[in-house]
């Protein structure tokens, strides 16, 4: 199946934009994939993920914390996040940050206040 950029469904949350491509709404039963855009200075939102995630930096600089480990990643770099990890994703540069994220259908994020969300771009 070919998914064109015009097929993506776009969501805005926490000063980030998510362009959903692969998800149950497009016929996927196991995987989700989306492009995320973060503007410079966008506030970071810590959350704990229920499933593994893979972050591929397409453009910009990623500052990411996975549990206690901090990473600075640039275009072409990948950060693998294990299920159950608490992550913080931030734009470390002065240009937009663009990421490609892949995970499993059914992922949930638990916020610091204990509330949970199932990201709409993964459904």
C-alpha positions as CSV (number, residue, x, y, z in Angstrom):
1,X,0.0,0.0,0.0
2,X,1.3,3.4,-0.9
3,X,0.5,6.2,1.5
4,X,1.1,9.7,0.1
5,X,1.8,12.8,2.2
6,X,-1.7,13.9,1.4
7,X,-3.1,10.7,3.0
8,X,-1.7,11.6,6.4
9,X,-4.1,12.7,9.1
10,X,-2.7,15.6,11.1
11,X,-3.0,16.2,14.9
12,X,-1.7,19.0,17.1
13,X,-0.9,18.4,20.8
14,X,1.4,20.0,23.3
15,X,2.9,22.4,20.7
16,X,3.8,19.5,18.4
17,X,2.3,18.4,15.1
18,X,1.8,14.7,14.3
19,X,1.2,13.4,10.7
20,X,-0.2,9.9,11.0
21,X,0.5,7.5,8.1
22,X,0.5,3.9,9.4
23,X,-2.2,3.1,11.9
24,X,-5.4,0.9,12.2
25,X,-7.3,3.6,10.3
26,X,-5.0,2.9,7.3
27,X,-5.3,-0.9,7.7
28,X,-2.3,-1.6,9.9
29,X,-2.8,-4.3,12.6
30,X,0.5,-4.2,14.4
31,X,2.5,-1.0,13.6
32,X,2.0,2.7,13.8
33,X,4.3,5.3,12.2
34,X,4.1,9.1,12.0
35,X,6.1,12.2,11.3
36,X,6.4,14.6,14.2
37,X,7.4,18.3,14.0
38,X,8.5,20.3,17.0
39,X,9.2,24.1,16.7
40,X,12.2,25.6,18.4
41,X,11.4,26.3,22.1
42,X,8.4,23.9,22.2
43,X,7.9,22.8,25.8
44,X,8.9,19.2,26.5
45,X,6.3,16.8,27.8
46,X,7.6,13.9,29.9
47,X,5.6,10.7,29.6
48,X,6.0,7.0,30.0
49,X,5.3,4.8,27.0
50,X,3.6,1.4,27.1
51,X,5.3,0.1,23.9
52,X,8.7,0.3,22.3
53,X,9.3,3.3,20.1
54,X,11.9,4.1,17.5
55,X,12.7,7.8,16.7
56,X,14.5,8.7,13.5
57,X,15.7,12.3,13.2
58,X,14.9,13.6,9.8
59,X,15.9,17.3,10.3
60,X,17.0,19.4,13.2
61,X,18.5,18.5,16.6
62,X,16.8,16.1,19.1
63,X,17.4,16.4,22.8
64,X,15.9,13.3,24.3
65,X,16.0,11.7,27.8
66,X,15.1,8.1,28.2
67,X,14.8,7.3,31.8
68,X,18.1,8.6,33.2
69,X,20.0,8.7,29.9
70,X,20.2,11.9,27.8
71,X,20.9,11.9,24.0
72,X,21.7,14.6,21.5
73,X,20.8,13.3,18.0
74,X,20.9,14.8,14.5
75,X,19.7,13.8,11.1
76,X,20.0,10.1,10.4
77,X,20.4,9.2,14.1
78,X,18.0,6.8,15.8
79,X,16.9,6.5,19.4
80,X,15.3,3.2,20.5
81,X,13.0,3.5,23.5
82,X,12.1,0.4,25.5
83,X,8.5,-0.2,26.7
84,X,7.9,1.3,30.1
85,X,10.6,4.0,29.7
86,X,9.9,7.6,30.7
87,X,10.9,9.9,27.9
88,X,11.3,13.6,27.3
89,X,11.5,14.8,23.6
90,X,12.7,18.3,22.9
91,X,14.0,20.4,20.0
92,X,17.6,21.2,20.8
93,X,18.2,23.6,18.0
94,X,17.0,26.8,16.5
95,X,15.3,25.2,13.5
96,X,12.3,22.9,13.4
97,X,12.8,19.3,14.5
98,X,11.3,16.6,12.3
99,X,11.1,13.0,13.5
100,X,9.8,9.7,12.1
101,X,8.4,7.6,14.9
102,X,7.4,3.9,14.7
103,X,5.7,1.9,17.4
104,X,3.0,-0.7,18.1
105,X,-0.7,-0.4,17.7
106,X,-2.2,0.2,21.2
107,X,0.5,2.4,22.6
108,X,-0.4,4.5,25.6
109,X,1.4,7.4,27.2
110,X,1.2,8.0,31.0
111,X,1.7,11.7,31.9
112,X,3.3,12.8,35.2
113,X,-0.1,13.4,36.8
114,X,-1.0,9.7,36.2
115,X,-3.5,10.4,33.4
116,X,-3.2,8.2,30.3
117,X,-3.7,9.0,26.6
118,X,-3.9,6.8,23.6
119,X,-2.4,9.0,20.9
120,X,-5.1,9.6,18.2
121,X,-2.4,9.5,15.5
122,X,-1.8,5.8,16.5
123,X,-5.4,4.8,16.0
